[in-house]
Amino acid sequence: MKLIIVESPTKAKTISRFLGKDSATADKFVIESSYGHVRDLPKSQLGVDVEHNFQPKYIIPLKARKNVSALKQKAAKAEKIILATDEDREGEAIAWHLISALDLKDRPGDNIERIVFHEITERAIKDALKNPREIDMHLVDAQQARRILDRLVGYKLSPFLWKKIRSGLSAGRVQSVAVRLIVEREREIQKFTAQEYWSVETELTKKSEDKKFKARLIKIGDEAIGRLAIKNADEAKKITDELAGAEYKVVEVVKKEVRRAPAPPFTTSTLQQESAKKLGFSAKQTMILAQRLYETGVITYMRTDSLNIAQVALIQTQEVIKNNFGKEYCLDQPRFYQNKSKGAQEAHEAIRPTDLSRLPESLRKLDVGQLKLYNLIWKRTLACQMQAAILDQTAVDISASQRYAFRANGQVIKFDGFIKVYTETKEEGEKAEDSDYEEGRLPELSAGEALDFVNLIKSQHFTEPPPRYTDASLIKTLESYGVGRPSTYAPTLATIQDRGYVEKEDKKYKPTEIGFSVNDMLVENFPEVIDINFTSHIEEEFDQIAEGKMGWTPVIQEFYAPFSKNLKEKMESVEQLTEESDTPCPHCGKMMLVKFGRFGKFLACPDPESKITLPMPEEAAKIKQLQEKTAGELCPICGKPMEVKRGRFGYFLGCVDYPKCKGITKIQNKTGFKCPNCRQAGLTPIGDIVEKKSRGRGRVFYACSRFPDCAFLMGKKPESQADLDEALAQWKLKPPKNKKWQAKKKAPEEA
């Protein structure tokens, strides 16, 4: 019997399908899962011997011991052990740890094999079995260096934050850089002063035609009119007054054909970015879904920064394109891409479907999220190997009153090419690529032609601050600086939210008070640790370790010696972060201190023995406002009054009898209207119509507060009872399919 060990049971099950089909191999292989890492650094101690070349002290975690014991027994009976963990550094490290955890070191070398594959297909698995190799210790060392360095930073720096700010905080080499970017962007926004500017456009028509087109003012005399050139309404009015009665004439018509090439296939970071923009998925959600798709054999390995596509897949893309869209969309030669990202490694493949002939509609067995992500990957893979889009662009320069120059731009699609399948989505502040293709068709015009004037339009605008980071833009920025790697983006973004350093507002990252304070403390005292260039340099050194160009201990030593010395000095010299408020303590009369708690700032009595605390004045006012708004709310468990409390995710209502009763509810944004469906169905009490947001894209809608007992909802905010009656009639035409969503209990109508 040959024992194949992979990381996950899903992956094991998929491989079993391929090796179990053939009766010749079915009895030879047993496929088992390690359920992730089988050894790690201990949680309760540093686990790194800093006095002896930073040797790690690995243990088998408690949760892994039962499975490791079972694997040991199977390994003892196996004639050969095949380690088939993922092909990246993390997977290589798991394979190496398995040898120690399963006591395999004394077995003959030819009894242990390492195989790798970037897709879980029958062909890939059988090819891998024919081409085993040894464990690549350079990859193991690179993973080990990252793990040890991150442990040293986190384990050593976190107590500093506990002592100087509050307990429970943490620092990290990559996570702290991400927080720094978010904090610095927020300060840019806070300092930003909007600047007024105006634009002037004219509406014109070709002689004897009705179709209007617009042209914008681009020059007055010899002076080009930039975006901010017209500063106020008076300047705009002066221009439009001077143009009164002007004659408009075509000066020049420039036509050109433009080819637009498609975006490259997905890497980990671009998949996370595009999934966030197109599907509304977080980076973490994207990676969970991609992992499932990979482990079930539907897509190739999802942690990669390569833009390569295998030759067999390139051939298949052309077959699928021809069969589904026509021969005119096929390429004569494959299109190849080069990764411009800092630190990109080209060893693996881009993310693509393992079988492009599997159309998204044929995979209905996938759950909704998986199907959406597969559809995105399938379309992007096809599009990157389709013909370029061909656009006809026209620029028309127009004169008015001799000294004024306007320009009209038109663009139409001559051949859609890849955009028949896929267009890339842009971030906030950028024009969506979809709108780049059609700017409107201009009439056929020629130089010297007179035009009919229709209207002059002067418009007021204001400059906008830089946008807050989203999942997509933050990942893009981290990648551009070379901070982190494909496997680190999703956990980093999850960690900075879990720690309470940032929160999301309309899917954009906003630093919390504690995030500002932790960042400022680290920037002031440990600038080298959260310096973007330093973090990028360390990533490059990890890459060199992986390539065998340098050892891992010198990298750790170079960092740790100055870091340790600085930490020791700062632990003694830096004062605890507190400030005196102007609020007297109700007990002793002394001015209370501003301190940090789990959910932000609060006031505390300066007496170390006192436990008296108060919310900050602005928070107290907010709580009072919410308490008045929610007066009369009763606990859903015991029926006692509810009071406003603050938790990790903001304010909520909690039972006054806590901790005896743990009843909690959300604070609903009520519209002032009662639910018409509850009233008609006889539900008591009748629910309120409240404002809600969808989980995916954060779309605002209005629904009954008694969901799921009542599932009534409407898209538009009700302004009158007539709005509710109309919405109820429309809703009843297409009620929820799930019966549990219908009104459950009948009771006398509320008076």
C-alpha positions in Angstrom: 0.0 0.0 0.0 1.2 3.5 -0.9 0.1 6.3 1.4 -0.5 9.7 -0.2 -0.8 12.6 2.2 -2.4 16.0 1.3 -3.5 18.9 3.4 -7.3 18.7 3.2 -10.0 16.0 3.2 -11.6 17.6 0.1 -8.4 17.4 -1.8 -8.0 13.8 -0.7 -11.5 12.9 -1.8 -10.9 14.5 -5.3 -7.6 12.6 -5.8 -9.3 9.4 -4.7 -11.7 9.7 -7.6 -8.9 9.6 -10.1 -6.7 6.9 -8.5 -9.7 4.8 -7.5 -11.2 4.6 -11.0 -8.5 2.3 -12.3 -8.7 -1.2 -10.7 -4.9 -1.5 -11.3 -4.3 1.4 -8.9 -7.3 1.3 -6.7 -5.8 -1.0 -4.1 -2.3 0.5 -4.3 -3.1 4.0 -2.9 -4.6 5.3 0.3 -5.1 9.0 0.3 -5.2 10.8 3.7 -5.3 14.4 4.9 -3.0 16.1 7.4 -5.7 18.8 8.0 -3.2 21.6 7.5 -0.1 22.1 9.6 1.0 19.2 11.8 3.7 21.2 13.6 4.0 24.8 14.6 5.6 27.2 17.1 3.9 27.0 20.5 1.3 29.7 21.3 2.3 30.0 25.0 6.0 31.0 24.4 8.3 32.5 21.9 9.4 29.1 20.6 12.6 30.5 19.0 16.0 30.1 20.6 17.5 33.6 19.9 20.8 32.5 21.5 21.4 29.6 19.2 20.9 30.8 15.6 17.2 31.3 16.1 16.4 27.6 16.1 12.6 27.0 16.2 11.1 24.8 18.8 8.2 23.1 17.0 5.4 21.2 18.7 2.5 19.2 17.5 -0.6 21.3 18.4 -3.2 19.6 20.6 -5.8 19.8 17.8 -3.5 17.9 15.4 -2.3 15.1 17.8 -5.2 12.7 17.2 -4.8 12.9 13.4 -1.0 12.7 13.6 -1.3 9.5 15.6 -3.7 8.0 13.0 -1.3 9.0 10.2 1.6 7.4 12.0 -0.2 4.1 12.2 -1.0 4.2 8.5 2.6 5.3 7.6 4.0 2.3 9.5 2.1 -0.1 7.3 2.8 1.7 4.0 5.5 0.5 1.6 5.9 4.1 0.3 4.8 7.5 1.6 4.0 10.2 -1.0 3.8 13.8 0.3 1.4 15.6 -2.1 0.9 18.9 -0.3 0.6 22.2 -2.2 3.4 23.4 -4.4 4.1 26.6 -2.6 6.4 27.4 0.3 3.7 26.6 2.8 3.0 23.3 1.2 6.7 22.4 1.1 7.0 23.2 4.8 4.0 21.0 5.7 5.6 18.1 3.8 8.9 18.6 5.7 7.0 18.8 9.0 5.2 15.6 8.2 8.5 13.7 8.0 9.3 14.7 11.6 5.8 14.4 13.0 5.3 10.9 11.6 8.8 9.8 12.6 9.8 9.1 9.0 13.4 10.3 9.3 14.9 6.8 9.6 13.1 5.4 6.7 15.1 4.8 3.5 15.0 7.8 1.1 13.3 6.0 -1.7 10.4 5.2 0.7 9.5 8.8 0.8 8.5 10.8 -2.3 7.4 14.4 -2.8 5.1 15.2 -5.7 3.6 18.5 -6.8 0.9 19.5 -9.2 -0.8 22.8 -9.9 -4.2 21.3 -10.7 -6.1 18.4 -9.3 -6.9 16.5 -12.5 -6.3 12.8 -13.4 -3.7 13.7 -15.9 -1.8 16.1 -13.5 -1.9 13.6 -10.6 -0.6 10.6 -12.7 2.1 12.8 -14.3 3.2 13.9 -10.8 3.4 10.3 -9.6 5.7 9.5 -12.5 8.0 12.5 -11.6 8.6 12.5 -7.9 11.3 14.7 -6.3 12.9 15.4 -3.0 11.7 18.1 -0.6 13.1 21.5 -1.6 14.8 22.7 1.6 15.2 26.2 0.1 11.4 26.6 0.0 11.2 25.2 3.5 13.8 27.6 4.7 12.0 30.6 3.1 8.8 29.6 4.9 10.6 29.1 8.1 12.4 32.4 7.9 9.0 34.2 7.4 7.4 32.3 10.3 10.3 33.0 12.7 10.7 36.7 11.8 7.0 37.3 12.1 7.0 35.5 15.5 9.9 37.6 16.7 8.1 40.8 15.6 4.7 39.9 17.0 5.8 38.2 20.2 8.3 40.9 21.1 6.5 44.0 20.0 3.0 43.1 21.3 4.0 43.3 25.0 5.3 46.8 24.3 1.9 47.8 23.0 0.2 46.2 26.0 2.3 48.2 28.4 2.1 51.5 26.6 -1.5 51.5 25.2 -3.6 48.6 26.4 -3.6 44.8 26.6 -4.7 42.5 23.8 -3.0 44.5 21.0 -0.6 43.0 18.5 1.9 44.2 15.9 3.0 42.4 12.7 5.5 43.0 10.0 2.9 43.1 7.1 -0.3 43.9 9.0 1.3 47.1 10.6 2.3 48.3 7.1 -1.3 47.8 5.9 -2.6 49.8 8.9 -0.1 52.5 8.2 -1.3 52.9 4.6 -4.9 53.2 5.8 -4.0 55.7 8.6 -1.9 57.8 6.2 -4.7 57.8 3.6 -7.3 58.8 6.3 -5.1 61.8 7.3 -4.8 62.8 3.7 -8.6 62.9 3.6 -8.9 64.8 6.8 -6.4 67.5 5.6 -8.0 67.7 2.2 -9.6 71.0 1.3 -12.0 70.9 -1.7 -11.2 73.2 -4.5 -14.0 74.7 -6.6 -13.7 74.6 -10.4 -16.0 75.0 -13.4 -16.3 73.5 -16.9 -17.8 75.0 -20.0 -19.4 72.8 -22.7 -21.4 73.6 -25.7 -24.2 71.6 -27.4 -24.1 71.6 -31.1 -25.7 69.9 -34.2 -24.6 69.4 -37.7 -26.5 71.7 -40.1 -30.0 70.4 -40.8 -29.7 67.5 -38.3 -31.4 67.1 -35.0 -28.9 64.9 -33.1 -26.9 66.9 -30.6 -23.4 66.4 -29.4 -21.2 68.0 -26.8 -17.8 69.7 -27.0 -15.8 71.0 -24.0 -13.8 74.2 -23.8 -10.1 73.4 -24.1 -8.4 76.7 -25.0 -8.9 80.5 -24.9 -6.5 82.2 -27.2 -3.1 80.5 -26.7 -3.9 79.4 -23.1 -4.9 75.8 -22.6 -7.8 75.4 -20.2 -6.8 72.7 -17.6 -9.3 71.0 -15.3 -8.9 73.7 -12.6 -8.4 76.7 -14.8 -11.9 78.2 -14.4 -12.1 78.8 -10.7 -15.5 80.2 -10.0 -19.0 81.1 -11.3 -18.0 84.6 -12.3 -15.2 83.4 -14.5 -17.5 80.8 -16.1 -20.2 83.4 -16.7 -17.7 85.8 -18.3 -16.8 83.1 -20.8 -20.4 82.2 -21.6 -21.3 85.9 -22.0 -18.5 86.4 -24.5 -19.7 83.3 -26.4 -23.2 84.7 -26.8 -24.0 84.8 -30.5 -20.8 83.1 -31.4 -20.5 81.1 -34.7 -19.1 77.5 -34.4 -16.9 76.0 -37.1 -15.0 72.7 -37.4 -11.3 73.3 -37.5 -9.9 69.8 -37.7 -11.2 66.2 -37.6 -8.8 63.4 -36.5 -9.9 59.8 -36.9 -7.9 56.8 -35.7 -8.4 53.1 -35.1 -7.3 51.9 -31.7 -6.8 48.4 -30.5 -7.4 47.5 -26.8 -5.8 44.3 -25.5 -7.4 42.3 -22.8 -6.2 42.1 -19.2 -3.9 39.2 -18.3 -5.2 36.0 -16.6 -5.7 36.0 -12.9 -3.0 35.9 -10.2 -4.0 35.6 -6.6 -3.9 39.4 -6.0 -5.8 40.3 -9.2 -8.4 37.7 -8.5 -9.0 39.2 -5.1 -9.1 42.7 -6.5 -11.5 41.8 -9.3 -13.7 39.6 -7.1 -14.0 42.5 -4.7 -15.0 45.0 -7.4 -17.3 42.7 -9.6 -18.7 40.4 -7.0 -18.4 42.3 -3.7 -16.4 39.4 -2.1 -13.8 40.2 0.6 -10.3 38.9 0.0 -10.8 36.2 2.7 -14.1 35.1 1.1 -12.5 34.9 -2.3 -9.7 32.7 -1.1 -12.1 30.3 0.7 -14.1 29.9 -2.4 -11.0 29.6 -4.6 -9.6 26.9 -2.3 -12.8 24.9 -2.6 -12.8 25.2 -6.4 -9.1 24.1 -6.5 -9.6 21.1 -4.1 -12.6 19.8 -6.1 -10.4 20.0 -9.3 -12.3 22.8 -11.0 -9.5 25.5 -11.1 -5.7 25.4 -10.9 -3.8 26.3 -7.8 -5.0 29.7 -6.4 -1.9 31.0 -4.7 0.3 32.3 -7.5 1.7 35.4 -9.0 2.5 33.8 -12.4 0.8 34.9 -15.7 1.8 31.7 -17.5 -0.8 29.4 -19.0 0.0 25.8 -19.9 0.3 24.9 -23.6 -2.5 22.4 -23.4 -4.8 25.0 -21.9 -3.9 27.6 -24.5 -4.9 25.2 -27.2 -8.2 24.5 -25.5 -9.0 28.2 -25.1 -9.0 28.6 -28.9 -11.3 25.6 -29.3 -13.8 27.0 -26.7 -13.6 30.5 -28.2 -14.3 29.1 -31.7 -17.2 26.9 -30.6 -18.9 29.6 -28.4 -18.1 32.9 -30.1 -16.8 32.2 -33.6 -13.5 31.8 -35.4 -13.0 35.6 -35.8 -12.4 35.9 -32.0 -9.6 33.4 -32.0 -5.8 34.3 -32.0 -3.4 33.0 -34.6 -0.7 32.8 -31.9 -1.1 32.6 -28.1 -0.8 35.9 -26.2 1.9 35.9 -23.5 2.1 38.2 -20.5 4.9 39.3 -18.3 4.3 40.1 -14.6 5.4 43.6 -13.7 4.7 43.2 -10.0 7.6 43.6 -7.6 8.8 40.2 -6.4 6.7 38.1 -8.8 7.7 34.5 -9.4 6.9 32.9 -12.7 7.4 29.2 -11.7 3.7 28.2 -11.6 0.6 28.9 -13.7 -1.9 31.7 -13.6 -5.4 30.8 -12.1 -7.5 29.2 -14.8 -10.2 26.5 -15.1 -8.7 23.0 -15.3 -11.1 22.3 -18.2 -12.3 25.4 -20.1 -14.9 23.3 -22.0 -16.8 23.2 -18.7 -19.1 26.2 -19.2 -20.3 27.9 -16.0 -23.9 26.9 -16.7 -22.8 23.3 -16.6 -21.6 23.5 -13.0 -24.9 24.1 -11.2 -23.7 21.7 -8.5 -21.4 24.5 -7.2 -22.8 26.8 -4.5 -23.7 30.3 -5.6 -20.4 31.9 -4.4 -18.3 29.2 -6.1 -20.2 29.5 -9.3 -19.8 33.3 -9.4 -16.1 33.0 -8.9 -15.7 30.2 -11.4 -17.6 32.3 -14.0 -15.2 35.2 -13.3 -12.1 33.0 -13.8 -13.5 31.3 -16.9 -14.4 34.5 -18.6 -11.1 36.2 -17.7 -9.1 33.2 -19.0 -10.9 33.1 -22.3 -10.8 36.9 -22.7 -7.0 37.0 -22.3 -6.6 34.7 -25.4 -9.2 36.5 -27.6 -8.7 39.1 -30.3 -8.2 42.7 -29.2 -11.1 45.1 -29.3 -11.0 47.6 -32.2 -12.3 51.0 -31.6 -12.9 54.0 -34.0 -12.0 57.2 -32.2 -12.8 60.6 -33.5 -11.6 64.0 -32.1 -13.1 67.2 -33.6 -11.6 70.6 -32.8 -14.1 73.5 -33.1 -13.6 77.2 -33.0 -15.9 79.9 -31.7 -15.5 83.7 -31.9 -11.9 83.1 -33.2 -10.3 82.8 -29.7 -12.3 80.0 -28.2 -11.5 76.3 -29.0 -13.7 73.3 -28.1 -13.2 69.6 -28.6 -15.7 66.8 -29.1 -14.7 63.2 -28.7 -16.5 60.2 -30.0 -15.7 56.5 -29.8 -17.5 53.5 -31.1 -16.7 49.8 -31.1 -15.7 48.5 -34.6 -15.1 44.9 -33.4 -15.8 43.9 -29.9 -13.1 41.2 -29.6 -12.5 40.1 -26.0 -15.1 42.6 -24.5 -17.8 40.2 -25.8 -16.8 38.1 -22.9 -15.1 40.3 -20.2 -14.3 43.8 -19.2 -12.1 44.8 -16.3 -13.7 46.8 -13.5 -12.0 50.0 -12.3 -11.6 51.3 -8.7 -13.4 54.4 -7.4 -12.1 57.5 -9.1 -11.3 55.7 -12.3 -13.7 55.4 -15.3 -15.0 51.9 -15.6 -13.5 50.1 -18.6 -17.0 49.3 -19.9 -17.6 53.0 -20.4 -14.2 53.5 -22.1 -15.5 51.7 -25.2 -18.5 53.8 -26.1 -18.3 57.6 -25.7 -20.9 58.2 -28.4 -20.9 58.4 -32.1 -20.2 61.8 -33.6 -21.8 62.9 -36.9 -19.7 62.9 -40.0 -17.9 66.3 -40.0 -15.3 67.9 -42.1 -12.9 70.9 -41.6 -14.4 74.3 -42.3 -18.0 73.0 -41.8 -20.3 75.4 -39.9 -22.3 74.0 -37.0 -25.6 75.0 -35.4 -25.5 76.2 -31.8 -28.0 74.7 -29.3 -26.8 75.5 -25.8 -24.0 76.5 -23.5 -23.5 74.6 -20.3 -21.4 75.8 -17.4 -21.0 73.3 -14.5 -19.7 73.6 -11.0 -17.3 70.9 -9.7 -15.2 70.3 -6.6 -12.0 68.4 -6.3 -12.4 65.2 -4.2 -10.1 63.7 -1.6 -8.2 60.5 -2.3 -10.7 57.6 -1.8 -10.3 55.3 1.2 -8.8 51.9 0.5 -11.0 49.0 -0.5 -9.9 45.4 -0.4 -9.0 45.7 -4.1 -7.1 49.0 -3.9 -5.2 48.0 -0.7 -4.1 44.7 -2.2 -3.0 46.4 -5.3 -1.0 49.0 -3.3 0.6 46.3 -1.1 1.6 44.3 -4.2 3.0 47.3 -6.0 5.3 48.0 -3.1 6.3 44.3 -2.8 4.8 44.0 0.6 3.5 40.5 1.3 3.0 37.7 -1.1 -0.1 36.0 -2.7 -0.7 33.8 0.4 -0.6 36.8 2.9 -3.0 39.4 1.5 -6.3 37.8 2.7 -5.1 36.9 6.2 -3.5 40.3 6.6 -6.8 42.1 5.8 -8.7 39.8 8.1 -6.3 40.3 10.9 -6.3 44.1 10.9 -10.1 44.0 11.2 -10.1 41.3 13.9 -7.7 43.4 15.9 -10.0 46.4 15.7 -7.4 48.6 14.0 -9.6 49.3 11.1 -13.3 49.0 10.3 -15.2 48.9 7.0 -17.6 51.7 6.1 -19.4 51.1 2.8 -16.7 48.5 2.0 -13.9 51.0 2.5 -11.3 50.8 5.2 -11.3 53.4 8.0 -8.9 53.4 10.9 -10.3 53.3 14.4 -9.0 55.4 17.3 -6.9 52.4 18.5 -5.6 52.0 15.0 -4.4 55.6 14.9 -2.8 55.3 18.3 -1.0 51.9 17.6 0.2 53.1 14.2 1.6 56.4 15.7 3.3 54.6 18.5 5.0 52.2 16.1 5.9 54.8 13.5 7.5 57.0 16.2 9.4 54.2 18.0 9.9 51.4 15.5 9.9 53.1 12.1 12.1 50.4 10.6 9.6 47.6 11.4 6.7 49.2 9.5 8.7 50.9 6.8 7.4 49.9 3.4 10.9 49.7 1.9 12.2 47.6 4.7 9.2 45.2 4.5 9.6 44.9 0.7 13.4 44.3 1.1 12.7 41.4 3.6 10.3 39.9 1.1 13.0 40.0 -1.6 15.4 38.3 0.9 12.8 35.5 1.5 12.7 35.1 -2.3 16.5 34.7 -2.4 16.3 32.1 0.3 13.7 30.2 -1.7 16.0 30.3 -4.7 19.0 29.1 -2.6 20.9 32.3 -3.0 21.3 32.9 0.7 20.7 31.2 4.1 17.9 32.1 6.4 19.7 32.7 9.7 21.7 35.8 8.5 18.4 37.4 7.4 16.9 37.0 10.9 20.2 38.0 12.6 20.5 41.2 10.6 17.0 42.2 11.6 16.9 41.0 15.2 20.1 42.5 16.7 19.1 46.2 16.2 15.4 45.5 16.8 16.0 43.8 20.1 18.3 46.6 21.3 15.8 49.3 20.3 12.9 47.4 21.9 14.8 47.2 25.2 15.4 51.0 25.2 11.9 51.9 24.2 10.3 49.6 26.8 12.1 51.7 29.5 11.9 55.2 28.0 8.5 55.5 26.4 5.6 56.7 28.6 2.2 55.0 28.7 -0.2 56.6 26.3 -2.6 58.5 28.6 -4.0 62.0 28.6 -5.9 64.0 31.2 -9.5 64.9 30.4 -11.6 67.9 31.6 -14.2 65.6 33.2 -14.0 65.2 37.0 -14.4 61.8 38.6 -17.8 61.6 40.2 -16.2 59.7 43.1 -12.9 61.6 44.0 -13.3 64.8 42.0 -9.9 64.4 40.2 -9.7 64.9 36.5 -10.3 61.6 34.8 -7.7 60.0 32.4 -8.4 59.1 28.8 -7.5 55.4 28.3 -8.0 52.8 25.6 -10.4 49.9 25.9 -11.4 47.1 23.6 -13.7 49.4 21.7 -11.9 52.7 21.8 -11.3 55.5 24.3 -13.0 55.8 27.7 -12.6 57.8 30.9 -11.0 56.3 34.0 -10.4 57.5 37.5 -6.7 58.3 38.0 -6.7 56.4 41.3 -5.1 53.0 40.5 -7.4 51.3 43.0 -10.6 52.8 41.6 -12.7 51.0 39.0 -14.9 53.9 38.0 -15.1 54.5 34.3 -17.3 56.6 32.0 -17.8 56.8 28.3 -16.2 59.7 26.4 -18.5 62.8 26.3 -19.2 62.4 22.6 -19.9 58.7 23.1 -22.2 59.4 26.0 -24.2 61.9 23.8 -24.4 59.2 21.1 -25.6 56.6 23.6 -28.2 59.0 25.0 -29.5 59.7 21.5 -29.7 56.0 20.7 -31.4 55.3 24.0 -34.1 57.9 23.3 -34.5 56.5 19.8 -34.9 52.9 21.0 -37.0 53.7 24.1 -39.6 51.0 24.7 -37.6 48.2 23.1 -38.0 45.0 25.1 -35.8 42.0 25.5 -36.8 39.2 23.1 -35.9 36.6 25.8 -37.2 37.9 29.1 -39.3 40.9 28.1 -37.3 43.4 30.3 -36.2 46.8 28.9 -33.2 47.0 26.6 -30.3 49.4 26.9 -27.7 50.7 24.4 -24.3 48.9 24.6 -21.1 49.1 22.5 -19.3 46.1 21.1 -16.7 45.3 18.6 -19.0 46.0 15.7 -20.6 49.1 17.1 -23.7 49.9 19.1 -26.4 47.3 19.9 -29.2 46.7 22.4 -28.6 44.4 25.4 -30.9 43.3 28.2 -30.7 45.4 31.4 -30.6 42.1 33.3 -27.2 41.1 31.8 -25.4 38.8 32.7 -28.4 36.8 33.9 -30.1 37.4 30.6 -28.0 37.6 27.4 -30.7 38.9 25.1 -29.4 41.2 22.4 -30.8 42.8 19.2 -29.5 45.2 16.5 -30.4 48.8 16.6 -32.8 49.2 13.7 -32.9 52.3 11.5 -36.7 52.7 11.5 -38.7 54.5 8.8 -41.7 55.3 11.0 -43.9 52.9 9.1 -45.4 49.5 10.2 -45.1 46.4 8.1 -48.3 45.9 5.9 -47.6 42.2 5.5 -47.6 41.6 9.3 -50.8 43.5 9.6 -52.5 41.5 6.9 -51.2 38.2 8.1 -52.1 38.9 11.7 -48.6 38.9 13.2 -48.3 40.4 16.7 -46.5 42.6 17.3 -46.5 44.2 13.9 -43.0 44.7 12.6 -41.4 48.0 11.7 -40.2 48.8 8.2 -36.4 49.3 8.8 -33.5 50.2 6.6 -31.1 47.4 5.8 -28.1 46.7 3.6 -27.4 43.6 1.5 -24.4 41.6 2.5 -22.9 41.4 -1.0 -22.7 44.9 -2.5 -24.1 46.9 0.5 -27.3 47.8 -1.4 -29.8 49.7 0.7 -33.4 48.2 0.9 -36.3 48.3 3.4 -37.7 45.3 5.1 -39.7 44.1 8.1 -37.9 44.0 11.4 -39.5 40.6 12.1 -37.5 38.7 9.5 -37.5 35.7 9.2 -41.0 35.5 10.6 -42.0 38.0 8.0 -39.9 38.5 4.8 -41.6 41.5 3.3 -39.1 43.9 1.7 -39.1 46.8 -0.8 -36.4 48.6 -2.7 -37.6 52.2 -2.3 -37.9 54.1 1.0 -41.6 54.4 1.8 -42.9 58.0 2.0 -46.6 57.2 2.5 -49.0 54.3 3.3 -49.8 54.2 -0.4 -46.1 53.3 -1.1 -46.4 50.4 1.3 -49.7 49.2 -0.2 -48.2 49.3 -3.7 -45.0 47.5 -2.6 -47.0 44.8 -0.8 -49.1 44.1 -3.9 -45.9 43.8 -6.0 -44.2 41.6 -3.4 -47.1 39.2 -3.3 -46.8 38.7 -7.1 -43.4 37.1 -6.4 -43.3 35.9 -2.8 -40.2 34.2 -1.3 -39.8 30.5 -2.3 -38.8 29.4 1.1 -41.9 28.8 3.1 -40.3 29.6 6.5 -40.1 33.2 5.2 -43.9 33.5 5.2 -45.7 34.9 8.2 -45.7 32.1 10.8 -48.1 33.0 13.5 -51.6 34.3 13.3 -52.9 36.6 16.0 -55.5 39.3 16.4 -54.5 42.4 14.4 -52.7 45.0 16.5 -54.9 47.8 17.6 
